[in-house]
Amino acid sequence: KKAGEYFGAGLRELEAKHPTVGFVAGAGMFWQVELVRDKATREPFVPADRYTAFGGDTSGYPTSVVLGKCLEKGVLLGGFVPNTLRIGASLTVSKEDMDKALDALDYALDHLDTLV
């Protein structure tokens, strides 16, 4: 419970900071971060999103961009659909690992923000 509260608070700080984060939701150590082109309208980066066939070049999908930037920081973080990150960690995750993940995500979102 404590880990989830800590990590969720960190994700909500990123939501407030980054215009490409439409919303954050979750509980415990399972979280969702919705990535948007426009926070006010919640316009998605990829309109088809959950119906995307993932054919062709997916490097421009926001989850792919975030994955690449997080890997630069040594963190594996991505999503199954183009506009949504699904983040889950072990229930015994350390504060240091959560901080590392939040730092990497902040770094990746800084880059994603420049693409809108």
Biopython code that builds the backbone (N, CA, C, O; Angstrom):
import numpy as np
from Bio.PDB.StructureBuilder import StructureBuilder

atoms = [
    (1, "LYS", "N", (0.825, -1.195, 0.000)),
    (1, "LYS", "CA", (0.000, 0.000, 0.000)),
    (1, "LYS", "C", (0.870, 1.259, 0.000)),
    (1, "LYS", "O", (0.604, 2.213, -0.732)),
    (2, "LYS", "N", (1.916, 1.243, 0.837)),
    (2, "LYS", "CA", (2.793, 2.415, 0.927)),
    (2, "LYS", "C", (3.516, 2.659, -0.398)),
    (2, "LYS", "O", (3.642, 3.801, -0.840)),
    (3, "ALA", "N", (3.993, 1.578, -1.031)),
    (3, "ALA", "CA", (4.694, 1.719, -2.306)),
    (3, "ALA", "C", (3.756, 2.315, -3.353)),
    (3, "ALA", "O", (4.149, 3.216, -4.094)),
    (4, "GLY", "N", (2.529, 1.821, -3.420)),
    (4, "GLY", "CA", (1.562, 2.329, -4.384)),
    (4, "GLY", "C", (1.231, 3.789, -4.158)),
    (4, "GLY", "O", (1.099, 4.552, -5.116)),
    (5, "GLU", "N", (1.097, 4.184, -2.914)),
    (5, "GLU", "CA", (0.823, 5.590, -2.605)),
    (5, "GLU", "C", (1.997, 6.468, -3.030)),
    (5, "GLU", "O", (1.802, 7.545, -3.594)),
    (6, "TYR", "N", (3.207, 6.005, -2.756)),
    (6, "TYR", "CA", (4.408, 6.767, -3.112)),
    (6, "TYR", "C", (4.534, 6.897, -4.635)),
    (6, "TYR", "O", (4.753, 7.989, -5.161)),
    (7, "PHE", "N", (4.391, 5.756, -5.336)),
    (7, "PHE", "CA", (4.554, 5.764, -6.788)),
    (7, "PHE", "C", (3.428, 6.557, -7.453)),
    (7, "PHE", "O", (3.670, 7.317, -8.390)),
    (8, "GLY", "N", (2.208, 6.380, -6.972)),
    (8, "GLY", "CA", (1.076, 7.126, -7.522)),
    (8, "GLY", "C", (1.252, 8.624, -7.355)),
    (8, "GLY", "O", (0.928, 9.389, -8.263)),
    (9, "ALA", "N", (1.761, 9.053, -6.205)),
    (9, "ALA", "CA", (2.009, 10.479, -5.985)),
    (9, "ALA", "C", (3.042, 11.005, -6.981)),
    (9, "ALA", "O", (2.905, 12.112, -7.501)),
    (10, "GLY", "N", (4.070, 10.207, -7.241)),
    (10, "GLY", "CA", (5.081, 10.607, -8.228)),
    (10, "GLY", "C", (4.501, 10.708, -9.625)),
    (10, "GLY", "O", (4.830, 11.634, -10.366)),
    (11, "LEU", "N", (3.641, 9.768, -9.998)),
    (11, "LEU", "CA", (3.002, 9.813, -11.316)),
    (11, "LEU", "C", (2.070, 11.015, -11.433)),
    (11, "LEU", "O", (1.991, 11.636, -12.492)),
    (12, "ARG", "N", (1.371, 11.343, -10.364)),
    (12, "ARG", "CA", (0.462, 12.502, -10.405)),
    (12, "ARG", "C", (1.257, 13.812, -10.528)),
    (12, "ARG", "O", (0.786, 14.769, -11.141)),
    (13, "GLU", "N", (2.452, 13.849, -9.948)),
    (13, "GLU", "CA", (3.310, 15.023, -10.141)),
    (13, "GLU", "C", (3.689, 15.154, -11.619)),
    (13, "GLU", "O", (3.707, 16.259, -12.162)),
    (14, "LEU", "N", (3.989, 14.031, -12.262)),
    (14, "LEU", "CA", (4.317, 14.066, -13.687)),
    (14, "LEU", "C", (3.102, 14.474, -14.511)),
    (14, "LEU", "O", (3.238, 15.189, -15.504)),
    (15, "GLU", "N", (1.916, 14.026, -14.106)),
    (15, "GLU", "CA", (0.681, 14.417, -14.796)),
    (15, "GLU", "C", (0.508, 15.936, -14.753)),
    (15, "GLU", "O", (0.146, 16.547, -15.759)),
    (16, "ALA", "N", (0.762, 16.541, -13.605)),
    (16, "ALA", "CA", (0.623, 17.988, -13.458)),
    (16, "ALA", "C", (1.680, 18.739, -14.265)),
    (16, "ALA", "O", (1.429, 19.844, -14.745)),
    (17, "LYS", "N", (2.853, 18.145, -14.412)),
    (17, "LYS", "CA", (3.972, 18.805, -15.073)),
    (17, "LYS", "C", (3.927, 18.717, -16.593)),
    (17, "LYS", "O", (4.316, 19.667, -17.273)),
    (18, "HIS", "N", (3.466, 17.611, -17.132)),
    (18, "HIS", "CA", (3.602, 17.352, -18.567)),
    (18, "HIS", "C", (2.286, 17.504, -19.327)),
    (18, "HIS", "O", (1.283, 16.887, -18.971)),
    (19, "PRO", "N", (2.295, 18.327, -20.374)),
    (19, "PRO", "CA", (1.073, 18.510, -21.169)),
    (19, "PRO", "C", (0.668, 17.263, -21.965)),
    (19, "PRO", "O", (-0.464, 17.182, -22.442)),
    (20, "THR", "N", (1.560, 16.309, -22.112)),
    (20, "THR", "CA", (1.229, 15.098, -22.863)),
    (20, "THR", "C", (0.655, 13.986, -21.987)),
    (20, "THR", "O", (0.382, 12.893, -22.483)),
    (21, "VAL", "N", (0.470, 14.245, -20.708)),
    (21, "VAL", "CA", (-0.158, 13.256, -19.825)),
    (21, "VAL", "C", (-1.612, 13.678, -19.619)),
    (21, "VAL", "O", (-1.893, 14.677, -18.957)),
    (22, "GLY", "N", (-2.528, 12.903, -20.195)),
    (22, "GLY", "CA", (-3.949, 13.219, -20.086)),
    (22, "GLY", "C", (-4.501, 12.885, -18.720)),
    (22, "GLY", "O", (-5.231, 13.677, -18.124)),
    (23, "PHE", "N", (-4.150, 11.706, -18.224)),
    (23, "PHE", "CA", (-4.550, 11.338, -16.876)),
    (23, "PHE", "C", (-3.739, 10.158, -16.386)),
    (23, "PHE", "O", (-3.135, 9.419, -17.164)),
    (24, "VAL", "N", (-3.743, 10.005, -15.077)),
    (24, "VAL", "CA", (-3.074, 8.900, -14.395)),
    (24, "VAL", "C", (-4.124, 8.229, -13.528)),
    (24, "VAL", "O", (-4.900, 8.901, -12.849)),
    (25, "ALA", "N", (-4.147, 6.909, -13.552)),
    (25, "ALA", "CA", (-5.075, 6.164, -12.699)),
    (25, "ALA", "C", (-4.403, 4.874, -12.271)),
    (25, "ALA", "O", (-3.561, 4.331, -12.986)),
    (26, "GLY", "N", (-4.781, 4.390, -11.104)),
    (26, "GLY", "CA", (-4.223, 3.127, -10.668)),
    (26, "GLY", "C", (-4.438, 2.891, -9.195)),
    (26, "GLY", "O", (-5.052, 3.689, -8.487)),
    (27, "ALA", "N", (-3.912, 1.774, -8.765)),
    (27, "ALA", "CA", (-3.978, 1.391, -7.362)),
    (27, "ALA", "C", (-2.838, 0.430, -7.096)),
    (27, "ALA", "O", (-2.407, -0.308, -7.982)),
    (28, "GLY", "N", (-2.356, 0.448, -5.866)),
    (28, "GLY", "CA", (-1.248, -0.440, -5.529)),
    (28, "GLY", "C", (-0.083, -0.167, -6.458)),
    (28, "GLY", "O", (0.321, 0.982, -6.634)),
    (29, "MET", "N", (0.451, -1.203, -7.047)),
    (29, "MET", "CA", (1.581, -1.037, -7.968)),
    (29, "MET", "C", (1.189, -1.318, -9.419)),
    (29, "MET", "O", (2.016, -1.774, -10.208)),
    (30, "PHE", "N", (-0.061, -1.049, -9.770)),
    (30, "PHE", "CA", (-0.494, -1.155, -11.161)),
    (30, "PHE", "C", (-1.115, 0.167, -11.563)),
    (30, "PHE", "O", (-2.126, 0.588, -11.001)),
    (31, "TRP", "N", (-0.489, 0.834, -12.563)),
    (31, "TRP", "CA", (-0.885, 2.181, -12.941)),
    (31, "TRP", "C", (-1.037, 2.313, -14.447)),
    (31, "TRP", "O", (-0.435, 1.567, -15.218)),
    (32, "GLN", "N", (-1.846, 3.268, -14.844)),
    (32, "GLN", "CA", (-2.054, 3.599, -16.243)),
    (32, "GLN", "C", (-1.758, 5.076, -16.436)),
    (32, "GLN", "O", (-2.178, 5.914, -15.639)),
    (33, "VAL", "N", (-1.031, 5.387, -17.503)),
    (33, "VAL", "CA", (-0.740, 6.769, -17.862)),
    (33, "VAL", "C", (-1.206, 6.953, -19.297)),
    (33, "VAL", "O", (-0.662, 6.343, -20.217)),
    (34, "GLU", "N", (-2.210, 7.792, -19.483)),
    (34, "GLU", "CA", (-2.752, 8.048, -20.818)),
    (34, "GLU", "C", (-1.979, 9.208, -21.440)),
    (34, "GLU", "O", (-1.878, 10.282, -20.848)),
    (35, "LEU", "N", (-1.433, 8.986, -22.641)),
    (35, "LEU", "CA", (-0.639, 9.988, -23.342)),
    (35, "LEU", "C", (-1.516, 10.658, -24.397)),
    (35, "LEU", "O", (-2.191, 9.987, -25.177)),
    (36, "VAL", "N", (-1.496, 11.990, -24.409)),
    (36, "VAL", "CA", (-2.367, 12.751, -25.299)),
    (36, "VAL", "C", (-1.583, 13.818, -26.049)),
    (36, "VAL", "O", (-0.527, 14.273, -25.611)),
    (37, "ARG", "N", (-2.133, 14.195, -27.186)),
    (37, "ARG", "CA", (-1.555, 15.286, -27.974)),
    (37, "ARG", "C", (-1.969, 16.642, -27.376)),
    (37, "ARG", "O", (-1.209, 17.609, -27.424)),
    (38, "ASP", "N", (-3.183, 16.696, -26.814)),
    (38, "ASP", "CA", (-3.723, 17.927, -26.249)),
    (38, "ASP", "C", (-4.443, 17.596, -24.942)),
    (38, "ASP", "O", (-5.466, 16.910, -24.942)),
    (39, "LYS", "N", (-3.904, 18.087, -23.841)),
    (39, "LYS", "CA", (-4.474, 17.768, -22.526)),
    (39, "LYS", "C", (-5.895, 18.308, -22.373)),
    (39, "LYS", "O", (-6.746, 17.650, -21.774)),
    (40, "ALA", "N", (-6.156, 19.501, -22.910)),
    (40, "ALA", "CA", (-7.470, 20.126, -22.747)),
    (40, "ALA", "C", (-8.569, 19.311, -23.433)),
    (40, "ALA", "O", (-9.655, 19.132, -22.880)),
    (41, "THR", "N", (-8.279, 18.822, -24.639)),
    (41, "THR", "CA", (-9.286, 18.065, -25.394)),
    (41, "THR", "C", (-9.109, 16.559, -25.248)),
    (41, "THR", "O", (-9.975, 15.785, -25.656)),
    (42, "ARG", "N", (-7.974, 16.141, -24.660)),
    (42, "ARG", "CA", (-7.578, 14.736, -24.526)),
    (42, "ARG", "C", (-7.477, 14.033, -25.890)),
    (42, "ARG", "O", (-7.748, 12.839, -26.020)),
    (43, "GLU", "N", (-7.080, 14.817, -26.894)),
    (43, "GLU", "CA", (-6.859, 14.256, -28.233)),
    (43, "GLU", "C", (-5.705, 13.264, -28.167)),
    (43, "GLU", "O", (-4.620, 13.612, -27.701)),
    (44, "PRO", "N", (-5.920, 12.040, -28.624)),
    (44, "PRO", "CA", (-4.846, 11.040, -28.579)),
    (44, "PRO", "C", (-3.803, 11.278, -29.674)),
    (44, "PRO", "O", (-4.086, 11.922, -30.684)),
    (45, "PHE", "N", (-2.617, 10.758, -29.464)),
    (45, "PHE", "CA", (-1.581, 10.801, -30.495)),
    (45, "PHE", "C", (-1.990, 9.936, -31.681)),
    (45, "PHE", "O", (-1.883, 10.363, -32.830)),
    (46, "VAL", "N", (-2.450, 8.739, -31.410)),
    (46, "VAL", "CA", (-2.836, 7.783, -32.445)),
    (46, "VAL", "C", (-4.349, 7.589, -32.345)),
    (46, "VAL", "O", (-4.827, 6.975, -31.390)),
    (47, "PRO", "N", (-5.111, 8.103, -33.318)),
    (47, "PRO", "CA", (-6.565, 8.058, -33.210)),
    (47, "PRO", "C", (-7.147, 6.648, -33.042)),
    (47, "PRO", "O", (-8.081, 6.467, -32.261)),
    (48, "ALA", "N", (-6.631, 5.671, -33.739)),
    (48, "ALA", "CA", (-7.209, 4.321, -33.677)),
    (48, "ALA", "C", (-6.919, 3.631, -32.344)),
    (48, "ALA", "O", (-7.691, 2.774, -31.913)),
    (49, "ASP", "N", (-5.853, 3.984, -31.710)),
    (49, "ASP", "CA", (-5.398, 3.470, -30.428)),
    (49, "ASP", "C", (-5.644, 1.981, -30.226)),
    (49, "ASP", "O", (-4.878, 1.174, -30.751)),
    (50, "ARG", "N", (-6.666, 1.584, -29.496)),
    (50, "ARG", "CA", (-6.864, 0.178, -29.145)),
    (50, "ARG", "C", (-7.194, -0.710, -30.341)),
    (50, "ARG", "O", (-7.161, -1.936, -30.240)),
    (51, "TYR", "N", (-7.513, -0.082, -31.473)),
    (51, "TYR", "CA", (-7.829, -0.843, -32.683)),
    (51, "TYR", "C", (-6.664, -0.837, -33.668)),
    (51, "TYR", "O", (-6.798, -1.293, -34.803)),
    (52, "THR", "N", (-5.522, -0.317, -33.225)),
    (52, "THR", "CA", (-4.346, -0.246, -34.076)),
    (52, "THR", "C", (-3.821, -1.645, -34.376)),
    (52, "THR", "O", (-3.751, -2.496, -33.490)),
    (53, "ALA", "N", (-3.456, -1.870, -35.631)),
    (53, "ALA", "CA", (-2.955, -3.181, -36.047)),
    (53, "ALA", "C", (-1.452, -3.324, -35.793)),
    (53, "ALA", "O", (-0.899, -4.408, -35.975)),
    (54, "PHE", "N", (-0.790, -2.249, -35.377)),
    (54, "PHE", "CA", (0.649, -2.254, -35.125)),
    (54, "PHE", "C", (1.435, -2.702, -36.351)),
    (54, "PHE", "O", (2.471, -3.355, -36.230)),
    (55, "GLY", "N", (0.940, -2.349, -37.517)),
    (55, "GLY", "CA", (1.655, -2.656, -38.754)),
    (55, "GLY", "C", (2.488, -1.456, -39.162)),
    (55, "GLY", "O", (2.171, -0.319, -38.812)),
    (56, "GLY", "N", (3.540, -1.710, -39.892)),
    (56, "GLY", "CA", (4.376, -0.623, -40.375)),
    (56, "GLY", "C", (5.258, -0.037, -39.297)),
    (56, "GLY", "O", (5.629, -0.713, -38.337)),
    (57, "ASP", "N", (5.587, 1.223, -39.469)),
    (57, "ASP", "CA", (6.515, 1.912, -38.567)),
    (57, "ASP", "C", (5.774, 2.406, -37.323)),
    (57, "ASP", "O", (4.932, 3.300, -37.413)),
    (58, "THR", "N", (6.081, 1.836, -36.188)),
    (58, "THR", "CA", (5.446, 2.239, -34.928)),
    (58, "THR", "C", (6.367, 3.127, -34.078)),
    (58, "THR", "O", (6.054, 3.428, -32.926)),
    (59, "SER", "N", (7.493, 3.541, -34.647)),
    (59, "SER", "CA", (8.466, 4.318, -33.869)),
    (59, "SER", "C", (7.931, 5.673, -33.426)),
    (59, "SER", "O", (8.440, 6.248, -32.464)),
    (60, "GLY", "N", (6.917, 6.195, -34.108)),
    (60, "GLY", "CA", (6.351, 7.471, -33.732)),
    (60, "GLY", "C", (5.239, 7.378, -32.699)),
    (60, "GLY", "O", (4.752, 8.400, -32.216)),
    (61, "TYR", "N", (4.836, 6.165, -32.360)),
    (61, "TYR", "CA", (3.803, 6.000, -31.335)),
    (61, "TYR", "C", (4.348, 6.510, -30.002)),
    (61, "TYR", "O", (5.509, 6.264, -29.676)),
    (62, "PRO", "N", (3.528, 7.211, -29.234)),
    (62, "PRO", "CA", (4.045, 7.766, -27.982)),
    (62, "PRO", "C", (4.608, 6.709, -27.028)),
    (62, "PRO", "O", (5.591, 6.971, -26.334)),
    (63, "THR", "N", (4.003, 5.526, -26.984)),
    (63, "THR", "CA", (4.554, 4.503, -26.092)),
    (63, "THR", "C", (5.921, 4.040, -26.576)),
    (63, "THR", "O", (6.778, 3.692, -25.764)),
    (64, "SER", "N", (6.135, 4.032, -27.888)),
    (64, "SER", "CA", (7.451, 3.659, -28.426)),
    (64, "SER", "C", (8.486, 4.731, -28.118)),
    (64, "SER", "O", (9.631, 4.420, -27.792)),
    (65, "VAL", "N", (8.084, 5.987, -28.222)),
    (65, "VAL", "CA", (8.984, 7.098, -27.899)),
    (65, "VAL", "C", (9.384, 7.029, -26.428)),
    (65, "VAL", "O", (10.562, 7.160, -26.094)),
    (66, "VAL", "N", (8.404, 6.825, -25.554)),
    (66, "VAL", "CA", (8.683, 6.733, -24.119)),
    (66, "VAL", "C", (9.592, 5.545, -23.829)),
    (66, "VAL", "O", (10.542, 5.670, -23.055)),
    (67, "LEU", "N", (9.317, 4.400, -24.436)),
    (67, "LEU", "CA", (10.155, 3.219, -24.240)),
    (67, "LEU", "C", (11.603, 3.522, -24.606)),
    (67, "LEU", "O", (12.513, 3.215, -23.836)),
    (68, "GLY", "N", (11.824, 4.117, -25.768)),
    (68, "GLY", "CA", (13.188, 4.416, -26.200)),
    (68, "GLY", "C", (13.910, 5.362, -25.264)),
    (68, "GLY", "O", (15.081, 5.151, -24.951)),
    (69, "LYS", "N", (13.232, 6.394, -24.818)),
    (69, "LYS", "CA", (13.857, 7.367, -23.919)),
    (69, "LYS", "C", (14.103, 6.768, -22.532)),
    (69, "LYS", "O", (15.130, 7.045, -21.913)),
    (70, "CYS", "N", (13.173, 5.954, -22.046)),
    (70, "CYS", "CA", (13.382, 5.314, -20.740)),
    (70, "CYS", "C", (14.552, 4.339, -20.795)),
    (70, "CYS", "O", (15.303, 4.212, -19.828)),
    (71, "LEU", "N", (14.710, 3.653, -21.922)),
    (71, "LEU", "CA", (15.846, 2.729, -22.066)),
    (71, "LEU", "C", (17.173, 3.467, -21.965)),
    (71, "LEU", "O", (18.155, 2.910, -21.476)),
    (72, "GLU", "N", (17.214, 4.719, -22.425)),
    (72, "GLU", "CA", (18.431, 5.522, -22.293)),
    (72, "GLU", "C", (18.822, 5.694, -20.823)),
    (72, "GLU", "O", (19.994, 5.892, -20.506)),
    (73, "LYS", "N", (17.839, 5.617, -19.938)),
    (73, "LYS", "CA", (18.074, 5.754, -18.493)),
    (73, "LYS", "C", (18.137, 4.393, -17.795)),
    (73, "LYS", "O", (18.210, 4.324, -16.568)),
    (74, "GLY", "N", (18.108, 3.304, -18.587)),
    (74, "GLY", "CA", (18.207, 1.969, -18.001)),
    (74, "GLY", "C", (16.917, 1.426, -17.437)),
    (74, "GLY", "O", (16.935, 0.537, -16.585)),
    (75, "VAL", "N", (15.776, 1.959, -17.907)),
    (75, "VAL", "CA", (14.469, 1.531, -17.407)),
    (75, "VAL", "C", (13.632, 1.020, -18.572)),
    (75, "VAL", "O", (13.539, 1.675, -19.610)),
    (76, "LEU", "N", (13.027, -0.143, -18.402)),
    (76, "LEU", "CA", (12.139, -0.722, -19.403)),
    (76, "LEU", "C", (10.712, -0.352, -19.031)),
    (76, "LEU", "O", (10.175, -0.846, -18.039)),
    (77, "LEU", "N", (10.097, 0.522, -19.829)),
    (77, "LEU", "CA", (8.757, 1.002, -19.529)),
    (77, "LEU", "C", (8.052, 1.279, -20.844)),
    (77, "LEU", "O", (8.536, 2.075, -21.649)),
    (78, "GLY", "N", (6.928, 0.643, -21.073)),
    (78, "GLY", "CA", (6.207, 0.838, -22.323)),
    (78, "GLY", "C", (4.738, 0.566, -22.152)),
    (78, "GLY", "O", (4.205, 0.607, -21.043)),
    (79, "GLY", "N", (4.080, 0.283, -23.276)),
    (79, "GLY", "CA", (2.648, 0.026, -23.238)),
    (79, "GLY", "C", (2.236, -0.909, -24.349)),
    (79, "GLY", "O", (2.995, -1.146, -25.288)),
    (80, "PHE", "N", (1.035, -1.440, -24.241)),
    (80, "PHE", "CA", (0.527, -2.376, -25.237)),
    (80, "PHE", "C", (-0.259, -1.703, -26.339)),
    (80, "PHE", "O", (-0.421, -2.275, -27.417)),
    (81, "VAL", "N", (-0.747, -0.514, -26.098)),
    (81, "VAL", "CA", (-1.461, 0.254, -27.109)),
    (81, "VAL", "C", (-0.735, 1.585, -27.276)),
    (81, "VAL", "O", (-0.022, 2.009, -26.367)),
    (82, "PRO", "N", (-0.900, 2.250, -28.415)),
    (82, "PRO", "CA", (-0.070, 3.420, -28.716)),
    (82, "PRO", "C", (-0.116, 4.563, -27.718)),
    (82, "PRO", "O", (0.899, 5.227, -27.509)),
    (83, "ASN", "N", (-1.264, 4.815, -27.094)),
    (83, "ASN", "CA", (-1.415, 6.009, -26.252)),
    (83, "ASN", "C", (-1.404, 5.736, -24.757)),
    (83, "ASN", "O", (-1.582, 6.666, -23.971)),
    (84, "THR", "N", (-1.203, 4.498, -24.341)),
    (84, "THR", "CA", (-1.360, 4.184, -22.923)),
    (84, "THR", "C", (-0.180, 3.393, -22.380)),
    (84, "THR", "O", (0.188, 2.349, -22.918)),
    (85, "LEU", "N", (0.407, 3.910, -21.304)),
    (85, "LEU", "CA", (1.434, 3.173, -20.574)),
    (85, "LEU", "C", (0.737, 2.379, -19.480)),
    (85, "LEU", "O", (-0.119, 2.907, -18.771)),
    (86, "ARG", "N", (1.098, 1.137, -19.349)),
    (86, "ARG", "CA", (0.597, 0.326, -18.239)),
    (86, "ARG", "C", (1.821, -0.055, -17.428)),
    (86, "ARG", "O", (2.715, -0.742, -17.923)),
    (87, "ILE", "N", (1.859, 0.390, -16.192)),
    (87, "ILE", "CA", (3.045, 0.227, -15.363)),
    (87, "ILE", "C", (2.711, -0.672, -14.179)),
    (87, "ILE", "O", (1.803, -0.381, -13.400)),
    (88, "GLY", "N", (3.442, -1.746, -14.056)),
    (88, "GLY", "CA", (3.274, -2.644, -12.928)),
    (88, "GLY", "C", (4.636, -3.027, -12.388)),
    (88, "GLY", "O", (5.576, -3.257, -13.150)),
    (89, "ALA", "N", (4.737, -3.092, -11.105)),
    (89, "ALA", "CA", (6.002, -3.472, -10.472)),
    (89, "ALA", "C", (5.710, -4.473, -9.370)),
    (89, "ALA", "O", (4.570, -4.622, -8.929)),
    (90, "SER", "N", (6.736, -5.142, -8.942)),
    (90, "SER", "CA", (6.566, -6.098, -7.855)),
    (90, "SER", "C", (6.126, -5.366, -6.592)),
    (90, "SER", "O", (6.412, -4.182, -6.416)),
    (91, "LEU", "N", (5.445, -6.066, -5.739)),
    (91, "LEU", "CA", (4.972, -5.454, -4.501)),
    (91, "LEU", "C", (6.109, -5.172, -3.522)),
    (91, "LEU", "O", (5.915, -4.484, -2.519)),
    (92, "THR", "N", (7.288, -5.701, -3.813)),
    (92, "THR", "CA", (8.445, -5.462, -2.952)),
    (92, "THR", "C", (9.429, -4.471, -3.584)),
    (92, "THR", "O", (10.596, -4.415, -3.197)),
    (93, "VAL", "N", (8.953, -3.696, -4.554)),
    (93, "VAL", "CA", (9.821, -2.743, -5.240)),
    (93, "VAL", "C", (10.390, -1.746, -4.227)),
    (93, "VAL", "O", (9.710, -1.335, -3.286)),
    (94, "SER", "N", (11.644, -1.370, -4.442)),
    (94, "SER", "CA", (12.294, -0.423, -3.526)),
    (94, "SER", "C", (11.969, 1.020, -3.917)),
    (94, "SER", "O", (11.609, 1.305, -5.060)),
    (95, "LYS", "N", (12.101, 1.903, -2.962)),
    (95, "LYS", "CA", (11.911, 3.329, -3.218)),
    (95, "LYS", "C", (12.913, 3.803, -4.266)),
    (95, "LYS", "O", (12.582, 4.631, -5.114)),
    (96, "GLU", "N", (14.127, 3.285, -4.209)),
    (96, "GLU", "CA", (15.163, 3.674, -5.172)),
    (96, "GLU", "C", (14.763, 3.277, -6.594)),
    (96, "GLU", "O", (14.974, 4.045, -7.533)),
    (97, "ASP", "N", (14.188, 2.088, -6.758)),
    (97, "ASP", "CA", (13.750, 1.658, -8.087)),
    (97, "ASP", "C", (12.566, 2.483, -8.572)),
    (97, "ASP", "O", (12.479, 2.807, -9.757)),
    (98, "MET", "N", (11.656, 2.825, -7.668)),
    (98, "MET", "CA", (10.533, 3.682, -8.061)),
    (98, "MET", "C", (11.044, 5.057, -8.482)),
    (98, "MET", "O", (10.577, 5.615, -9.475)),
    (99, "ASP", "N", (11.996, 5.603, -7.735)),
    (99, "ASP", "CA", (12.566, 6.903, -8.087)),
    (99, "ASP", "C", (13.261, 6.843, -9.440)),
    (99, "ASP", "O", (13.151, 7.776, -10.236)),
    (100, "LYS", "N", (13.969, 5.767, -9.705)),
    (100, "LYS", "CA", (14.646, 5.602, -10.995)),
    (100, "LYS", "C", (13.622, 5.552, -12.128)),
    (100, "LYS", "O", (13.830, 6.169, -13.172)),
    (101, "ALA", "N", (12.533, 4.835, -11.939)),
    (101, "ALA", "CA", (11.487, 4.746, -12.961)),
    (101, "ALA", "C", (10.818, 6.101, -13.181)),
    (101, "ALA", "O", (10.584, 6.501, -14.321)),
    (102, "LEU", "N", (10.514, 6.801, -12.103)),
    (102, "LEU", "CA", (9.880, 8.117, -12.226)),
    (102, "LEU", "C", (10.805, 9.115, -12.909)),
    (102, "LEU", "O", (10.350, 9.933, -13.709)),
    (103, "ASP", "N", (12.089, 9.058, -12.606)),
    (103, "ASP", "CA", (13.060, 9.935, -13.250)),
    (103, "ASP", "C", (13.140, 9.640, -14.745)),
    (103, "ASP", "O", (13.162, 10.561, -15.561)),
    (104, "ALA", "N", (13.182, 8.362, -15.105)),
    (104, "ALA", "CA", (13.245, 7.981, -16.517)),
    (104, "ALA", "C", (11.978, 8.403, -17.248)),
    (104, "ALA", "O", (12.045, 8.883, -18.379)),
    (105, "LEU", "N", (10.828, 8.230, -16.614)),
    (105, "LEU", "CA", (9.572, 8.624, -17.242)),
    (105, "LEU", "C", (9.505, 10.133, -17.412)),
    (105, "LEU", "O", (9.041, 10.614, -18.446)),
    (106, "ASP", "N", (9.953, 10.876, -16.433)),
    (106, "ASP", "CA", (10.003, 12.337, -16.534)),
    (106, "ASP", "C", (10.874, 12.752, -17.714)),
    (106, "ASP", "O", (10.497, 13.628, -18.493)),
    (107, "TYR", "N", (12.028, 12.127, -17.844)),
    (107, "TYR", "CA", (12.948, 12.382, -18.952)),
    (107, "TYR", "C", (12.275, 12.084, -20.294)),
    (107, "TYR", "O", (12.381, 12.873, -21.233)),
    (108, "ALA", "N", (11.590, 10.956, -20.379)),
    (108, "ALA", "CA", (10.922, 10.562, -21.623)),
    (108, "ALA", "C", (9.779, 11.515, -21.949)),
    (108, "ALA", "O", (9.588, 11.885, -23.108)),
    (109, "LEU", "N", (9.027, 11.907, -20.943)),
    (109, "LEU", "CA", (7.912, 12.835, -21.175)),
    (109, "LEU", "C", (8.394, 14.216, -21.573)),
    (109, "LEU", "O", (7.730, 14.895, -22.356)),
    (110, "ASP", "N", (9.544, 14.653, -21.049)),
    (110, "ASP", "CA", (10.141, 15.915, -21.493)),
    (110, "ASP", "C", (10.323, 15.884, -23.004)),
    (110, "ASP", "O", (10.016, 16.855, -23.695)),
    (111, "HIS", "N", (10.821, 14.772, -23.508)),
    (111, "HIS", "CA", (11.022, 14.630, -24.959)),
    (111, "HIS", "C", (9.689, 14.568, -25.692)),
    (111, "HIS", "O", (9.509, 15.240, -26.707)),
    (112, "LEU", "N", (8.752, 13.768, -25.187)),
    (112, "LEU", "CA", (7.449, 13.646, -25.833)),
    (112, "LEU", "C", (6.744, 15.004, -25.904)),
    (112, "LEU", "O", (6.073, 15.305, -26.891)),
    (113, "ASP", "N", (6.895, 15.813, -24.868)),
    (113, "ASP", "CA", (6.273, 17.143, -24.858)),
    (113, "ASP", "C", (6.744, 17.989, -26.024)),
    (113, "ASP", "O", (5.987, 18.824, -26.518)),
    (114, "THR", "N", (7.972, 17.798, -26.477)),
    (114, "THR", "CA", (8.497, 18.614, -27.593)),
    (114, "THR", "C", (7.901, 18.194, -28.933)),
    (114, "THR", "O", (8.041, 18.914, -29.922)),
    (115, "LEU", "N", (7.239, 17.041, -28.979)),
    (115, "LEU", "CA", (6.698, 16.530, -30.245)),
    (115, "LEU", "C", (5.279, 17.024, -30.543)),
    (115, "LEU", "O", (4.717, 16.719, -31.595)),
    (116, "VAL", "N", (4.710, 17.782, -29.618)),
    (116, "VAL", "CA", (3.335, 18.282, -29.851)),
    (116, "VAL", "C", (3.344, 19.779, -30.116)),
    (116, "VAL", "O", (2.288, 20.374, -30.332)),
]
sb = StructureBuilder()
sb.init_structure("model")
sb.init_model(0)
sb.init_chain("A")
sb.init_seg("    ")
for serial, (resi, resn, name, xyz) in enumerate(atoms, 1):
    if name == "N":
        sb.init_residue(resn, " ", resi, " ")
    sb.init_atom(name, np.array(xyz, "f"), 0.0, 1.0, " ", f" {name:<3s}", serial, name[0])
structure = sb.get_structure()
